[in-house]
Amino acid sequence: MNLIIANTGGYPRVGDTPELQLLRRTIAAIDRGEKTFADLADAENTMTRRAIEEQARAGVELLTDGQVRWYDPVSHLARKLAGVKINGLLRFFDSNTYFRQPVLLARPERKGPLVVEEFQFACNALGQIPTGREGSVRVAVKPVLTGPYTLAKLSLAEDATMKRLETRANAYATALAAEVKALADSGADFIQIDEPASIKHPNDWGVFTQALEPLLQARDEVRKIGRKLQLALYAYFYNPAPLYEKLVQMPLDVLGLDFTYDAKLADTIAAAGSPRPLALGLVDGRNTRLESAAEVARVVERLLPKIKGERAYLGPSCGLEYLPRDRAVAKLELLGKIRAAVGG
C-alpha cells in the first residue's frame, strides 16, 4: 500500500515575519491608494511560491497552491461566472472565517478559466523549487474546486428560474464540468472537489449526487481520449460517519474524510472497508495541538488493510488556513513522522 502525504486545501496567507506579511501590507497599501492591483498580483504570486515551497520542504507529495488568491472558497469561483453578483459576508460553516455570498441574477455560466491559470502558475512554481526528493518520489500539484452542491447551497437567487436548489446545483455543475476538462487539458491528473455541505445536509443527498454527475462525465470523457484523471471528493467540517457507506460507493476515485468529528469513524471504516482509495484527514487542520505520531500511525495501520486501490492519502482534516503559519508547517511535518511510524 502506497501512503501518499497530501495537503487538503488552503494554507496560511500570512506569518509572523515581515516578509510573510507581504500580502497584508499590500492590501492595506491599496486601501490607502499607495499600491495597485498589479502590486497585489505580484504579492499573491510571491506568497503562492512561498506556500508551495514550504509544503514541499515539509515533505508533502501532493500539494496545493495554498489558495493564496482566494478570498474564500465560495466567492472566488462564483464571482468569475456570468450571471452572478457577490453579496455580503456570512460565516463559513462552523469555522471562524467568512465567505461572500453569491447571488444569482441569471443562470451562472462559465465565461473563462476559474482556477486553470492558478494551477498552471503553481505547476511552474513547483518546477523551479528544489524538492530534495530522489528516486521514484513524485511531487505534484492538485487543483481544488468547491463543489456544485456546496456552491448552490450557499448561494441566493434573484432570478426566479434559479430559486430551486436543484437548478442552482445543476447550473454550477455544468460550469465546473467545463473547468474539469480545462484543468485536464492543462495537465491536471488529480482534481479535488470540496463538498462540506453534503454531510451537513444529508436530506439533500439526491441533489448532491445529481450535481456531481456532470463532473464525473467530464472525467470519463477525458479518460476516453487517453488522459489519466482522478476526481477526489473531500467532505469535512462535519461527521461523515452516518453517510460513510453511501459516500464510499459513489463512483469517485478518492474519498477524503475529516476524522476530527467522530472518534469512532475509524471503527466504522475498519468494519465496512473501502472499495476505493481514501484520504485520511487524521491531523486536525483547525487545532494547534500536535497529535501523537505513534497514536495516529496505529489508526493508519488499522485502516490500510481495509482500503482497496493500492494507495491512500494522509493529510489534514481540512485546509490549514485556520492555523498560524508555524503550526501549519508543524502539522505538515507531522504527516511525515506519522508515515515513518506506520509499521514501525
C-alpha positions, 0 to 999 in steps of 0.5 A: 500500500502506497501512503501518499502525504497530501495537503487538503486545501488552503494554507496560511496567507500570512506569518509572523515575519515581515516578509510573510506579511507581504500580502497584508501590507499590500492590501492595506497599501491599496486601501490607502491608494499607495499600491495597485492591483498589479502590486497585489498580483505580484504579492499573491504570486510571491506568497503562492511560491512561498506556500508551495515551497514550504509544503514541499520542504515539509515533505508533502507529495501532493500539494496545493497552491495554498489558495493564496488568491482566494478570498474564500472558497465560495466567492472566488469561483462564483464571482468569475461566472456570468450571471452572478453578483457577490453579496455580503459576508456570512460565516463559513460553516462552523469555522471562524472565517467568512465567505461572500455570498453569491447571488444569482441574477441569471443562470451562472455560466462559465465565461473563462478559466476559474482556477486553470491559470492558478494551477498552471502558475503553481505547476511552474512554481513547483518546477523551479523549487528544489524538492530534495526528493530522489528516486521514484518520489513524485511531487505534484500539484492538485487543483481544488474546486468547491463543489456544485452542491456546496456552491448552490447551497450557499448561494441566493437567487434573484432570478426566479428560474434559479430559486430551486436548489436543484437548478442552482446545483445543476447550473454550477455543475455544468460550469465546473464540468467545463473547468474539469476538462480545462484543468485536464487539458492543462495537465491536471491528473488529480482534481479535488472537489470540496463538498462540506455541505453534503454531510451537513445536509444529508436530506439533500443527498439526491441533489448532491449526487445529481450535481456531481454527475456532470463532473464525473462525465467530464472525467470519463470523457477525458479518460476516453481520449487517453488522459489519466484523471482522478476526481477526489471528493473531500467532505469535512467540517462535519461527521461523515460517519452516518453517510460513510457507506453511501459516500464510499460507493459513489463512483469517485476515485478518492474519498477524503474524510475529516476524522476530527468529528467522530472518534469512532469513524475509524471503527466504522471504516475498519468494519465496512472497508473501502472499495476505493482509495481514501484520504485520511484527514487524521491531523486536525487542520483547525487545532494547534495541538500536535497529535501523537505520531505513534497514536495516529500511525496505529489508526493508519495501520488499522485502516490500510488493510481495509482500503482497496486501490493500492494507495491512500492519502494522509493529510489534514482534516481540512485546509490549514488556513485556520492555523498560524503559519508555524503550526501549519508547517508543524502539522505538515511535518507531522504527516511525515513522522506519522508515515515513518511510524506506520509499521514501525 
